[in-house]
Amino acid sequence: MVGVRATAGYPGHMSEPTGAARRRGPFKVGDQVQLTDPKGRHYTFTLEAGKNFHTHKGSFPHDELIGAPEGSVVRTTGNVAYLALRPLLPDYVLSMPRGAAVVYPKDAGQILAFADIFPGARVVEAGVGSGSLSSFLLRAIGDSGMLHSYERRADFAEIAQANVERYFGGPHPAWQLTVGDLQDNLSDTDVDRVILDMLAPWECLEAVSKALVPGGILCCYVATTTQLARTVESIREIGCYAEPQPWESMIRNWHVEGLAVRPDHRMIGHTGFLVTARRLADGVEPPMRRRRPAKGAYGEDYEGPNKG
């Protein structure tokens, strides 16, 4: 097990939350800038004094943006106008370097809402990937919270750490990153929330159930229907959670141009399934479900989620 404890190292950390200074005010050296061209395409880069930004439509000096207010428009030597803004976190996670697939912003938003991530929360996360969800969680829990992330692969952990620190401008004081299996290394207790983004979350249920406080929330993020079925049945089988709630979300943008108001031809469809469940008090059995499964839902040869 390799543990990395982040420490505060950003200017003014006693007066405002980590990364807040990078989200407001005029553009500064080291800020990330997202340019939008006339066709709506995005280009992201980091401001450096004396450097030039080049496109196939010409270039312009970074110095033209340094000190300028966010929302400025710059023109290239080819007279093409670009809108300059700081990238939002949803923009950042979709464009950052990847080791593993990222948790899409629509799913990260659902996790923050339905797992009820609050300032100061103590959260355990397994499956860091490229650091997308870690960034959302850290911003939600703030400097007073605790996020302990576990990642099996050292190369993914390295990419995730670089992505998170690039977004916040340095190490985040609430983050601890451990390379290793969650079930082998979990030492946290009195955890408020557990987020499992992994192939087999049912393998970690026994370990995380011991760490969760009564009333705490378990949230699992899985990709396929077979994973979803086994996750839900395993949560029911372990017997220390209220009835799990599974769902997925989809986003459909709309085209609005004069009288032409219609759904876009493309949408963000299936990216993953989410399951949440509340931890019961020790020794309490979950109430019997009133709604029984349809006849035949469990065949005669069904032996439970962990059989076969």
PAFITOR-172364 format. One record per residue (C-alpha): residue number from 1; residue in three letters; x, y, z. Coordinates in nm, 2 decimals. Layout:
<selums>
<selum i="NUM" aa="Ala" c1="X" c2="Y" c3="Z"/>
...
</selums>
This chain:
<selums>
<selum i="1" aa="Met" c1="0.00" c2="0.00" c3="0.00"/>
<selum i="2" aa="Val" c1="0.12" c2="0.34" c3="-0.09"/>
<selum i="3" aa="Gly" c1="-0.05" c2="0.64" c3="0.08"/>
<selum i="4" aa="Val" c1="-0.02" c2="1.00" c3="-0.03"/>
<selum i="5" aa="Arg" c1="-0.16" c2="1.26" c3="0.20"/>
<selum i="6" aa="Ala" c1="-0.22" c2="1.60" c3="0.04"/>
<selum i="7" aa="Thr" c1="-0.12" c2="1.91" c3="0.23"/>
<selum i="8" aa="Ala" c1="-0.23" c2="2.27" c3="0.20"/>
<selum i="9" aa="Gly" c1="0.00" c2="2.45" c3="-0.04"/>
<selum i="10" aa="Tyr" c1="-0.20" c2="2.72" c3="-0.21"/>
<selum i="11" aa="Pro" c1="-0.18" c2="3.09" c3="-0.14"/>
<selum i="12" aa="Gly" c1="-0.44" c2="3.23" c3="0.10"/>
<selum i="13" aa="His" c1="-0.57" c2="2.89" c3="0.21"/>
<selum i="14" aa="Met" c1="-0.67" c2="3.03" c3="0.55"/>
<selum i="15" aa="Ser" c1="-0.91" c2="3.28" c3="0.39"/>
<selum i="16" aa="Glu" c1="-1.09" c2="3.09" c3="0.11"/>
<selum i="17" aa="Pro" c1="-1.14" c2="2.73" c3="0.00"/>
<selum i="18" aa="Thr" c1="-0.88" c2="2.55" c3="-0.21"/>
<selum i="19" aa="Gly" c1="-0.90" c2="2.65" c3="-0.57"/>
<selum i="20" aa="Ala" c1="-1.14" c2="2.94" c3="-0.53"/>
<selum i="21" aa="Ala" c1="-0.89" c2="3.20" c3="-0.62"/>
<selum i="22" aa="Arg" c1="-0.84" c2="3.03" c3="-0.96"/>
<selum i="23" aa="Arg" c1="-1.22" c2="3.06" c3="-1.04"/>
<selum i="24" aa="Arg" c1="-1.26" c2="3.44" c3="-1.03"/>
<selum i="25" aa="Gly" c1="-1.09" c2="3.77" c3="-1.12"/>
<selum i="26" aa="Pro" c1="-0.88" c2="3.86" c3="-1.42"/>
<selum i="27" aa="Phe" c1="-0.69" c2="3.60" c3="-1.61"/>
<selum i="28" aa="Lys" c1="-0.35" c2="3.52" c3="-1.45"/>
<selum i="29" aa="Val" c1="-0.04" c2="3.33" c3="-1.55"/>
<selum i="30" aa="Gly" c1="-0.10" c2="2.97" c3="-1.48"/>
<selum i="31" aa="Asp" c1="-0.48" c2="2.99" c3="-1.54"/>
<selum i="32" aa="Gln" c1="-0.65" c2="2.75" c3="-1.77"/>
<selum i="33" aa="Val" c1="-0.84" c2="2.92" c3="-2.05"/>
<selum i="34" aa="Gln" c1="-1.11" c2="2.77" c3="-2.27"/>
<selum i="35" aa="Leu" c1="-1.15" c2="2.94" c3="-2.61"/>
<selum i="36" aa="Thr" c1="-1.47" c2="2.90" c3="-2.81"/>
<selum i="37" aa="Asp" c1="-1.46" c2="2.96" c3="-3.18"/>
<selum i="38" aa="Pro" c1="-1.75" c2="3.08" c3="-3.40"/>
<selum i="39" aa="Lys" c1="-1.86" c2="2.71" c3="-3.46"/>
<selum i="40" aa="Gly" c1="-1.87" c2="2.64" c3="-3.09"/>
<selum i="41" aa="Arg" c1="-1.56" c2="2.43" c3="-3.08"/>
<selum i="42" aa="His" c1="-1.34" c2="2.45" c3="-2.76"/>
<selum i="43" aa="Tyr" c1="-0.97" c2="2.48" c3="-2.72"/>
<selum i="44" aa="Thr" c1="-0.81" c2="2.47" c3="-2.37"/>
<selum i="45" aa="Phe" c1="-0.46" c2="2.59" c3="-2.28"/>
<selum i="46" aa="Thr" c1="-0.26" c2="2.73" c3="-1.98"/>
<selum i="47" aa="Leu" c1="-0.16" c2="3.09" c3="-1.98"/>
<selum i="48" aa="Glu" c1="0.22" c2="3.15" c3="-2.00"/>
<selum i="49" aa="Ala" c1="0.38" c2="3.49" c3="-2.03"/>
<selum i="50" aa="Gly" c1="0.55" c2="3.55" c3="-2.37"/>
<selum i="51" aa="Lys" c1="0.39" c2="3.25" c3="-2.54"/>
<selum i="52" aa="Asn" c1="0.15" c2="3.24" c3="-2.84"/>
<selum i="53" aa="Phe" c1="-0.16" c2="3.04" c3="-2.90"/>
<selum i="54" aa="His" c1="-0.17" c2="2.90" c3="-3.25"/>
<selum i="55" aa="Thr" c1="-0.46" c2="2.77" c3="-3.46"/>
<selum i="56" aa="His" c1="-0.51" c2="2.70" c3="-3.83"/>
<selum i="57" aa="Lys" c1="-0.69" c2="3.04" c3="-3.83"/>
<selum i="58" aa="Gly" c1="-0.39" c2="3.24" c3="-3.70"/>
<selum i="59" aa="Ser" c1="-0.24" c2="3.31" c3="-3.36"/>
<selum i="60" aa="Phe" c1="-0.24" c2="3.56" c3="-3.07"/>
<selum i="61" aa="Pro" c1="-0.01" c2="3.62" c3="-2.77"/>
<selum i="62" aa="His" c1="-0.10" c2="3.49" c3="-2.43"/>
<selum i="63" aa="Asp" c1="-0.01" c2="3.83" c3="-2.29"/>
<selum i="64" aa="Glu" c1="-0.32" c2="3.97" c3="-2.46"/>
<selum i="65" aa="Leu" c1="-0.54" c2="3.77" c3="-2.21"/>
<selum i="66" aa="Ile" c1="-0.32" c2="3.80" c3="-1.90"/>
<selum i="67" aa="Gly" c1="-0.48" c2="4.07" c3="-1.69"/>
<selum i="68" aa="Ala" c1="-0.80" c2="4.07" c3="-1.90"/>
<selum i="69" aa="Pro" c1="-1.14" c2="4.00" c3="-1.75"/>
<selum i="70" aa="Glu" c1="-1.30" c2="3.66" c3="-1.80"/>
<selum i="71" aa="Gly" c1="-1.55" c2="3.67" c3="-2.09"/>
<selum i="72" aa="Ser" c1="-1.31" c2="3.87" c3="-2.31"/>
<selum i="73" aa="Val" c1="-1.29" c2="3.82" c3="-2.69"/>
<selum i="74" aa="Val" c1="-0.96" c2="3.79" c3="-2.87"/>
<selum i="75" aa="Arg" c1="-0.88" c2="3.79" c3="-3.24"/>
<selum i="76" aa="Thr" c1="-0.62" c2="3.59" c3="-3.41"/>
<selum i="77" aa="Thr" c1="-0.39" c2="3.72" c3="-3.69"/>
<selum i="78" aa="Gly" c1="-0.64" c2="3.57" c3="-3.92"/>
<selum i="79" aa="Asn" c1="-0.91" c2="3.80" c3="-3.78"/>
<selum i="80" aa="Val" c1="-1.11" c2="3.51" c3="-3.62"/>
<selum i="81" aa="Ala" c1="-1.28" c2="3.59" c3="-3.29"/>
<selum i="82" aa="Tyr" c1="-1.25" c2="3.36" c3="-2.99"/>
<selum i="83" aa="Leu" c1="-1.44" c2="3.39" c3="-2.66"/>
<selum i="84" aa="Ala" c1="-1.21" c2="3.33" c3="-2.36"/>
<selum i="85" aa="Leu" c1="-1.35" c2="3.18" c3="-2.04"/>
<selum i="86" aa="Arg" c1="-1.22" c2="2.96" c3="-1.76"/>
<selum i="87" aa="Pro" c1="-1.33" c2="2.60" c3="-1.82"/>
<selum i="88" aa="Leu" c1="-1.60" c2="2.48" c3="-1.59"/>
<selum i="89" aa="Leu" c1="-1.53" c2="2.16" c3="-1.40"/>
<selum i="90" aa="Pro" c1="-1.76" c2="1.96" c3="-1.64"/>
<selum i="91" aa="Asp" c1="-1.55" c2="2.10" c3="-1.93"/>
<selum i="92" aa="Tyr" c1="-1.23" c2="2.02" c3="-1.76"/>
<selum i="93" aa="Val" c1="-1.30" c2="1.66" c3="-1.68"/>
<selum i="94" aa="Leu" c1="-1.40" c2="1.59" c3="-2.04"/>
<selum i="95" aa="Ser" c1="-1.08" c2="1.73" c3="-2.18"/>
<selum i="96" aa="Met" c1="-0.82" c2="1.63" c3="-1.92"/>
<selum i="97" aa="Pro" c1="-0.57" c2="1.35" c3="-1.98"/>
<selum i="98" aa="Arg" c1="-0.72" c2="1.01" c3="-1.92"/>
<selum i="99" aa="Gly" c1="-0.59" c2="0.68" c3="-1.79"/>
<selum i="100" aa="Ala" c1="-0.93" c2="0.52" c3="-1.75"/>
<selum i="101" aa="Ala" c1="-1.27" c2="0.64" c3="-1.86"/>
<selum i="102" aa="Val" c1="-1.40" c2="0.94" c3="-1.67"/>
<selum i="103" aa="Val" c1="-1.73" c2="0.96" c3="-1.47"/>
<selum i="104" aa="Tyr" c1="-1.94" c2="1.19" c3="-1.69"/>
<selum i="105" aa="Pro" c1="-2.06" c2="1.52" c3="-1.55"/>
<selum i="106" aa="Lys" c1="-2.42" c2="1.41" c3="-1.56"/>
<selum i="107" aa="Asp" c1="-2.34" c2="1.11" c3="-1.35"/>
<selum i="108" aa="Ala" c1="-2.11" c2="1.30" c3="-1.11"/>
<selum i="109" aa="Gly" c1="-2.40" c2="1.55" c3="-1.06"/>
<selum i="110" aa="Gln" c1="-2.64" c2="1.27" c3="-0.98"/>
<selum i="111" aa="Ile" c1="-2.39" c2="1.12" c3="-0.73"/>
<selum i="112" aa="Leu" c1="-2.34" c2="1.45" c3="-0.56"/>
<selum i="113" aa="Ala" c1="-2.72" c2="1.50" c3="-0.53"/>
<selum i="114" aa="Phe" c1="-2.85" c2="1.15" c3="-0.45"/>
<selum i="115" aa="Ala" c1="-2.55" c2="1.04" c3="-0.24"/>
<selum i="116" aa="Asp" c1="-2.61" c2="1.37" c3="-0.05"/>
<selum i="117" aa="Ile" c1="-2.24" c2="1.48" c3="-0.05"/>
<selum i="118" aa="Phe" c1="-2.22" c2="1.77" c3="0.20"/>
<selum i="119" aa="Pro" c1="-1.95" c2="2.01" c3="0.32"/>
<selum i="120" aa="Gly" c1="-1.73" c2="1.84" c3="0.57"/>
<selum i="121" aa="Ala" c1="-1.84" c2="1.49" c3="0.48"/>
<selum i="122" aa="Arg" c1="-1.61" c2="1.19" c3="0.53"/>
<selum i="123" aa="Val" c1="-1.61" c2="1.00" c3="0.20"/>
<selum i="124" aa="Val" c1="-1.44" c2="0.69" c3="0.07"/>
<selum i="125" aa="Glu" c1="-1.41" c2="0.64" c3="-0.30"/>
<selum i="126" aa="Ala" c1="-1.29" c2="0.32" c3="-0.48"/>
<selum i="127" aa="Gly" c1="-1.19" c2="0.34" c3="-0.85"/>
<selum i="128" aa="Val" c1="-1.03" c2="0.68" c3="-0.90"/>
<selum i="129" aa="Gly" c1="-0.98" c2="0.63" c3="-1.28"/>
<selum i="130" aa="Ser" c1="-0.87" c2="0.97" c3="-1.41"/>
<selum i="131" aa="Gly" c1="-0.97" c2="1.18" c3="-1.12"/>
<selum i="132" aa="Ser" c1="-1.30" c2="1.31" c3="-1.26"/>
<selum i="133" aa="Leu" c1="-1.53" c2="1.22" c3="-0.97"/>
<selum i="134" aa="Ser" c1="-1.26" c2="1.29" c3="-0.71"/>
<selum i="135" aa="Ser" c1="-1.25" c2="1.65" c3="-0.83"/>
<selum i="136" aa="Phe" c1="-1.63" c2="1.69" c3="-0.80"/>
<selum i="137" aa="Leu" c1="-1.63" c2="1.52" c3="-0.46"/>
<selum i="138" aa="Leu" c1="-1.34" c2="1.74" c3="-0.33"/>
<selum i="139" aa="Arg" c1="-1.52" c2="2.06" c3="-0.44"/>
<selum i="140" aa="Ala" c1="-1.84" c2="1.94" c3="-0.26"/>
<selum i="141" aa="Ile" c1="-1.68" c2="1.83" c3="0.07"/>
<selum i="142" aa="Gly" c1="-1.45" c2="2.14" c3="0.09"/>
<selum i="143" aa="Asp" c1="-1.13" c2="2.17" c3="0.29"/>
<selum i="144" aa="Ser" c1="-1.29" c2="2.05" c3="0.62"/>
<selum i="145" aa="Gly" c1="-1.41" c2="1.72" c3="0.47"/>
<selum i="146" aa="Met" c1="-1.21" c2="1.40" c3="0.40"/>
<selum i="147" aa="Leu" c1="-1.19" c2="1.21" c3="0.07"/>
<selum i="148" aa="His" c1="-0.99" c2="0.88" c3="0.09"/>
<selum i="149" aa="Ser" c1="-0.96" c2="0.75" c3="-0.27"/>
<selum i="150" aa="Tyr" c1="-0.84" c2="0.39" c3="-0.35"/>
<selum i="151" aa="Glu" c1="-0.71" c2="0.29" c3="-0.69"/>
<selum i="152" aa="Arg" c1="-0.57" c2="-0.05" c3="-0.78"/>
<selum i="153" aa="Arg" c1="-0.35" c2="0.08" c3="-1.06"/>
<selum i="154" aa="Ala" c1="-0.05" c2="0.30" c3="-0.98"/>
<selum i="155" aa="Asp" c1="-0.05" c2="0.45" c3="-1.34"/>
<selum i="156" aa="Phe" c1="-0.41" c2="0.55" c3="-1.31"/>
<selum i="157" aa="Ala" c1="-0.35" c2="0.70" c3="-0.96"/>
<selum i="158" aa="Glu" c1="-0.06" c2="0.91" c3="-1.10"/>
<selum i="159" aa="Ile" c1="-0.27" c2="1.05" c3="-1.38"/>
<selum i="160" aa="Ala" c1="-0.56" c2="1.12" c3="-1.14"/>
<selum i="161" aa="Gln" c1="-0.34" c2="1.30" c3="-0.89"/>
<selum i="162" aa="Ala" c1="-0.20" c2="1.52" c3="-1.17"/>
<selum i="163" aa="Asn" c1="-0.55" c2="1.60" c3="-1.30"/>
<selum i="164" aa="Val" c1="-0.69" c2="1.69" c3="-0.96"/>
<selum i="165" aa="Glu" c1="-0.39" c2="1.90" c3="-0.86"/>
<selum i="166" aa="Arg" c1="-0.40" c2="2.08" c3="-1.20"/>
<selum i="167" aa="Tyr" c1="-0.76" c2="2.18" c3="-1.14"/>
<selum i="168" aa="Phe" c1="-0.72" c2="2.30" c3="-0.78"/>
<selum i="169" aa="Gly" c1="-0.38" c2="2.46" c3="-0.84"/>
<selum i="170" aa="Gly" c1="-0.20" c2="2.22" c3="-0.61"/>
<selum i="171" aa="Pro" c1="-0.26" c2="1.94" c3="-0.36"/>
<selum i="172" aa="His" c1="-0.60" c2="1.94" c3="-0.19"/>
<selum i="173" aa="Pro" c1="-0.58" c2="1.93" c3="0.19"/>
<selum i="174" aa="Ala" c1="-0.89" c2="1.70" c3="0.22"/>
<selum i="175" aa="Trp" c1="-0.76" c2="1.43" c3="-0.02"/>
<selum i="176" aa="Gln" c1="-0.58" c2="1.11" c3="0.06"/>
<selum i="177" aa="Leu" c1="-0.49" c2="0.88" c3="-0.23"/>
<selum i="178" aa="Thr" c1="-0.40" c2="0.51" c3="-0.17"/>
<selum i="179" aa="Val" c1="-0.28" c2="0.27" c3="-0.43"/>
<selum i="180" aa="Gly" c1="-0.42" c2="-0.07" c3="-0.36"/>
<selum i="181" aa="Asp" c1="-0.74" c2="-0.28" c3="-0.33"/>
<selum i="182" aa="Leu" c1="-1.01" c2="-0.12" c3="-0.11"/>
<selum i="183" aa="Gln" c1="-1.10" c2="-0.45" c3="0.06"/>
<selum i="184" aa="Asp" c1="-0.74" c2="-0.51" c3="0.16"/>
<selum i="185" aa="Asn" c1="-0.65" c2="-0.16" c3="0.27"/>
<selum i="186" aa="Leu" c1="-0.96" c2="0.01" c3="0.40"/>
<selum i="187" aa="Ser" c1="-0.88" c2="0.14" c3="0.75"/>
<selum i="188" aa="Asp" c1="-1.13" c2="0.43" c3="0.76"/>
<selum i="189" aa="Thr" c1="-1.41" c2="0.43" c3="1.02"/>
<selum i="190" aa="Asp" c1="-1.72" c2="0.65" c3="1.08"/>
<selum i="191" aa="Val" c1="-1.75" c2="0.72" c3="0.71"/>
<selum i="192" aa="Asp" c1="-2.05" c2="0.92" c3="0.59"/>
<selum i="193" aa="Arg" c1="-2.05" c2="0.81" c3="0.22"/>
<selum i="194" aa="Val" c1="-1.89" c2="0.54" c3="0.01"/>
<selum i="195" aa="Ile" c1="-1.87" c2="0.56" c3="-0.37"/>
<selum i="196" aa="Leu" c1="-1.78" c2="0.25" c3="-0.56"/>
<selum i="197" aa="Asp" c1="-1.69" c2="0.29" c3="-0.93"/>
<selum i="198" aa="Met" c1="-1.55" c2="-0.05" c3="-1.01"/>
<selum i="199" aa="Leu" c1="-1.62" c2="-0.37" c3="-1.20"/>
<selum i="200" aa="Ala" c1="-1.73" c2="-0.57" c3="-0.90"/>
<selum i="201" aa="Pro" c1="-1.85" c2="-0.35" c3="-0.62"/>
<selum i="202" aa="Trp" c1="-2.02" c2="-0.65" c3="-0.44"/>
<selum i="203" aa="Glu" c1="-1.67" c2="-0.77" c3="-0.35"/>
<selum i="204" aa="Cys" c1="-1.63" c2="-0.46" c3="-0.12"/>
<selum i="205" aa="Leu" c1="-1.97" c2="-0.46" c3="0.05"/>
<selum i="206" aa="Glu" c1="-1.85" c2="-0.64" c3="0.36"/>
<selum i="207" aa="Ala" c1="-1.56" c2="-0.40" c3="0.41"/>
<selum i="208" aa="Val" c1="-1.74" c2="-0.08" c3="0.34"/>
<selum i="209" aa="Ser" c1="-2.04" c2="-0.18" c3="0.55"/>
<selum i="210" aa="Lys" c1="-1.82" c2="-0.19" c3="0.86"/>
<selum i="211" aa="Ala" c1="-1.69" c2="0.16" c3="0.78"/>
<selum i="212" aa="Leu" c1="-2.02" c2="0.33" c3="0.71"/>
<selum i="213" aa="Val" c1="-2.20" c2="0.51" c3="0.99"/>
<selum i="214" aa="Pro" c1="-2.57" c2="0.42" c3="1.05"/>
<selum i="215" aa="Gly" c1="-2.77" c2="0.63" c3="0.80"/>
<selum i="216" aa="Gly" c1="-2.47" c2="0.66" c3="0.57"/>
<selum i="217" aa="Ile" c1="-2.50" c2="0.62" c3="0.20"/>
<selum i="218" aa="Leu" c1="-2.35" c2="0.36" c3="-0.03"/>
<selum i="219" aa="Cys" c1="-2.34" c2="0.46" c3="-0.40"/>
<selum i="220" aa="Cys" c1="-2.23" c2="0.22" c3="-0.67"/>
<selum i="221" aa="Tyr" c1="-2.16" c2="0.32" c3="-1.04"/>
<selum i="222" aa="Val" c1="-2.17" c2="0.03" c3="-1.28"/>
<selum i="223" aa="Ala" c1="-2.18" c2="0.00" c3="-1.66"/>
<selum i="224" aa="Thr" c1="-2.38" c2="-0.31" c3="-1.75"/>
<selum i="225" aa="Thr" c1="-2.72" c2="-0.46" c3="-1.66"/>
<selum i="226" aa="Thr" c1="-2.55" c2="-0.78" c3="-1.53"/>
<selum i="227" aa="Gln" c1="-2.34" c2="-0.57" c3="-1.30"/>
<selum i="228" aa="Leu" c1="-2.64" c2="-0.37" c3="-1.19"/>
<selum i="229" aa="Ala" c1="-2.84" c2="-0.69" c3="-1.11"/>
<selum i="230" aa="Arg" c1="-2.57" c2="-0.85" c3="-0.91"/>
<selum i="231" aa="Thr" c1="-2.49" c2="-0.52" c3="-0.72"/>
<selum i="232" aa="Val" c1="-2.86" c2="-0.47" c3="-0.62"/>
<selum i="233" aa="Glu" c1="-2.91" c2="-0.83" c3="-0.52"/>
<selum i="234" aa="Ser" c1="-2.58" c2="-0.84" c3="-0.32"/>
<selum i="235" aa="Ile" c1="-2.68" c2="-0.52" c3="-0.13"/>
<selum i="236" aa="Arg" c1="-3.01" c2="-0.69" c3="-0.04"/>
<selum i="237" aa="Glu" c1="-2.84" c2="-1.01" c3="0.06"/>
<selum i="238" aa="Ile" c1="-2.59" c2="-0.86" c3="0.30"/>
<selum i="239" aa="Gly" c1="-2.88" c2="-0.74" c3="0.50"/>
<selum i="240" aa="Cys" c1="-2.76" c2="-0.42" c3="0.66"/>
<selum i="241" aa="Tyr" c1="-2.91" c2="-0.17" c3="0.41"/>
<selum i="242" aa="Ala" c1="-3.25" c2="-0.03" c3="0.33"/>
<selum i="243" aa="Glu" c1="-3.39" c2="-0.12" c3="-0.01"/>
<selum i="244" aa="Pro" c1="-3.14" c2="-0.01" c3="-0.28"/>
<selum i="245" aa="Gln" c1="-3.25" c2="0.24" c3="-0.55"/>
<selum i="246" aa="Pro" c1="-3.11" c2="0.18" c3="-0.90"/>
<selum i="247" aa="Trp" c1="-3.15" c2="0.43" c3="-1.19"/>
<selum i="248" aa="Glu" c1="-2.98" c2="0.59" c3="-1.49"/>
<selum i="249" aa="Ser" c1="-3.00" c2="0.94" c3="-1.64"/>
<selum i="250" aa="Met" c1="-2.99" c2="1.07" c3="-1.99"/>
<selum i="251" aa="Ile" c1="-2.95" c2="1.42" c3="-2.13"/>
<selum i="252" aa="Arg" c1="-3.11" c2="1.56" c3="-2.44"/>
<selum i="253" aa="Asn" c1="-3.02" c2="1.91" c3="-2.55"/>
<selum i="254" aa="Trp" c1="-3.25" c2="2.13" c3="-2.76"/>
<selum i="255" aa="His" c1="-3.20" c2="2.33" c3="-3.07"/>
<selum i="256" aa="Val" c1="-3.36" c2="2.68" c3="-3.03"/>
<selum i="257" aa="Glu" c1="-3.33" c2="2.91" c3="-3.33"/>
<selum i="258" aa="Gly" c1="-3.63" c2="3.13" c3="-3.41"/>
<selum i="259" aa="Leu" c1="-3.92" c2="2.91" c3="-3.48"/>
<selum i="260" aa="Ala" c1="-3.70" c2="2.60" c3="-3.51"/>
<selum i="261" aa="Val" c1="-3.74" c2="2.46" c3="-3.16"/>
<selum i="262" aa="Arg" c1="-3.67" c2="2.09" c3="-3.15"/>
<selum i="263" aa="Pro" c1="-3.46" c2="1.82" c3="-2.97"/>
<selum i="264" aa="Asp" c1="-3.10" c2="1.79" c3="-3.09"/>
<selum i="265" aa="His" c1="-3.03" c2="1.49" c3="-3.31"/>
<selum i="266" aa="Arg" c1="-2.77" c2="1.37" c3="-3.06"/>
<selum i="267" aa="Met" c1="-2.80" c2="1.31" c3="-2.69"/>
<selum i="268" aa="Ile" c1="-2.59" c2="1.18" c3="-2.40"/>
<selum i="269" aa="Gly" c1="-2.75" c2="0.84" c3="-2.35"/>
<selum i="270" aa="His" c1="-2.64" c2="0.55" c3="-2.14"/>
<selum i="271" aa="Thr" c1="-2.31" c2="0.60" c3="-1.96"/>
<selum i="272" aa="Gly" c1="-2.37" c2="0.40" c3="-1.65"/>
<selum i="273" aa="Phe" c1="-2.62" c2="0.28" c3="-1.38"/>
<selum i="274" aa="Leu" c1="-2.62" c2="0.42" c3="-1.03"/>
<selum i="275" aa="Val" c1="-2.74" c2="0.25" c3="-0.71"/>
<selum i="276" aa="Thr" c1="-2.78" c2="0.41" c3="-0.37"/>
<selum i="277" aa="Ala" c1="-2.86" c2="0.24" c3="-0.04"/>
<selum i="278" aa="Arg" c1="-2.88" c2="0.37" c3="0.32"/>
<selum i="279" aa="Arg" c1="-2.69" c2="0.19" c3="0.60"/>
<selum i="280" aa="Leu" c1="-2.91" c2="0.05" c3="0.88"/>
<selum i="281" aa="Ala" c1="-2.81" c2="0.05" c3="1.24"/>
<selum i="282" aa="Asp" c1="-2.62" c2="-0.25" c3="1.36"/>
<selum i="283" aa="Gly" c1="-2.84" c2="-0.55" c3="1.44"/>
<selum i="284" aa="Val" c1="-3.14" c2="-0.41" c3="1.26"/>
<selum i="285" aa="Glu" c1="-3.31" c2="-0.61" c3="0.98"/>
<selum i="286" aa="Pro" c1="-3.44" c2="-0.43" c3="0.68"/>
<selum i="287" aa="Pro" c1="-3.82" c2="-0.42" c3="0.66"/>
<selum i="288" aa="Met" c1="-3.99" c2="-0.67" c3="0.44"/>
<selum i="289" aa="Arg" c1="-4.06" c2="-0.52" c3="0.09"/>
<selum i="290" aa="Arg" c1="-4.43" c2="-0.49" c3="0.02"/>
<selum i="291" aa="Arg" c1="-4.39" c2="-0.50" c3="-0.36"/>
<selum i="292" aa="Arg" c1="-4.31" c2="-0.86" c3="-0.45"/>
<selum i="293" aa="Pro" c1="-4.13" c2="-0.95" c3="-0.77"/>
<selum i="294" aa="Ala" c1="-4.33" c2="-1.07" c3="-1.06"/>
<selum i="295" aa="Lys" c1="-4.39" c2="-1.44" c3="-1.08"/>
<selum i="296" aa="Gly" c1="-4.09" c2="-1.60" c3="-1.26"/>
<selum i="297" aa="Ala" c1="-3.86" c2="-1.31" c3="-1.18"/>
<selum i="298" aa="Tyr" c1="-3.65" c2="-1.57" c3="-0.99"/>
<selum i="299" aa="Gly" c1="-3.63" c2="-1.90" c3="-1.17"/>
<selum i="300" aa="Glu" c1="-3.63" c2="-2.23" c3="-1.00"/>
<selum i="301" aa="Asp" c1="-3.25" c2="-2.26" c3="-1.05"/>
<selum i="302" aa="Tyr" c1="-3.17" c2="-1.91" c3="-0.90"/>
<selum i="303" aa="Glu" c1="-2.92" c2="-1.94" c3="-0.62"/>
<selum i="304" aa="Gly" c1="-2.86" c2="-1.58" c3="-0.53"/>
<selum i="305" aa="Pro" c1="-2.62" c2="-1.31" c3="-0.68"/>
<selum i="306" aa="Asn" c1="-2.30" c2="-1.46" c3="-0.54"/>
<selum i="307" aa="Lys" c1="-2.35" c2="-1.81" c3="-0.67"/>
<selum i="308" aa="Gly" c1="-2.21" c2="-1.97" c3="-0.98"/>
</selums>
